[in-house]
């Protein structure tokens, strides 16, 4: 997995150097994954991580959590919304370059590696929209992942098969990834387990094959998942609390937020059932 180092000056100016932007875009085109290290204030990571660990404990105590890889949503209201997390300018620069004007935020959620989780099945989150093209088309959805803890092989770092976003066999009517297909890719490019530190940000083309790995520690590992899509793509929508409308305004990155009366019951998502055409 390629790492593109971002300077302090770029962070202060909230603008990537052309060479770094090009390197990140090339990594996404070639691998489907790139890591941008230390582009988020770790104090913000700490505050949100502490709140989410408390929410996880509350949900476990009140209802239990038995579904592997179930997401526990981040709180979509102040003081837990941070621009350098949700609207990280380095991430937006890359997704805008790859998907063009009109890119929008279509999810503000989480994937959590709970204590005792097992290996997740190998899968792609989406598929090739156009089969049998000679040239791989650009992504139609990119997930921005931000881990709220340091991640290594002990607490569920995601395993990825770099380059599989170019595999033309994963289509809407056939998303099965066989053992033979995985073995074939392992011969070409062995899988990697993504490791990161608090403050890092990972971009992944959602066509890339991947799987969650076991968390063998005694602490759940939440990882934010924010999906960027191009203007023409389908829309899911996500819930945020009324009063946070101004936060979700950005000159480049639009959004499909549905604002729900406060206090929002964000731990039980989907109750407003937003619909888009």
Helices and strands as residue ranges (DSSP letters): E 2-3, H 8-13, H 18-30, E 33-36, H 42-62, H 83-86, H 89-99, E 104-113, E 142-147, E 159-161, G 164-166, H 179-188, E 192-193, E 201-205, E 209-211, E 221-229, E 238-241, E 254-255, E 257-260
